[in-house]
Amino acid sequence: MNRLKELRIENNLLQKDIAKYLNIKQNSYSQYENSIRDIPTNTLKKISTYYKVNIDYILGLTNNKSLYPKSKITNVSFNRLKEVREDRDLYQKDIANYLNITQTCYSTYETGLCDISTENIKKLALFYNLSVDYLLYVTDERKPFNRK
């Protein structure tokens, strides 16, 4: 059972209830739950807030549900990918090669022109040993909870 379904059932909710909260169709939410459709990062943030769990937990990177402390940086519509990459003296082409995507595609993730896929944000969190919540400006806490 995936974490989205597990959380929904634990809270005695139907897919249509969560879909209504997210302002999407029930079918779209069902596709998230069944891993048919990628979950946009803003939707991940909303789900995390709704269930009061961290994004790493939702994505199956940790078994710890606790929320990280909230970020002091607000109104950010992009992510920390560039900052983290530069801190490690890496180039966009290095990360693009790691993710098996083009440098141009990776560049759009850093600039916020394109939403990074759930799978790629998970890969980067593991690669950098950071939480997804940190990469998406949900928290300023760099260290992830213990990994599964």
Buried (B, 14 or more C-beta within 10 A) or exposed (E): EBBBBBBBEEEEBEBEBBBBBBEBEBEBBBBBBEEEBBBBBEBBBBBBEBBEBBBBBBBEBBEBBEBBEEBEEEEEEBBBBBEBBEEEEBEBEBBBEBBEBEEEBBBBBBEBEEBBBBEBBBBBBEBBEBBBBBBBBBBBBBEBBEEE
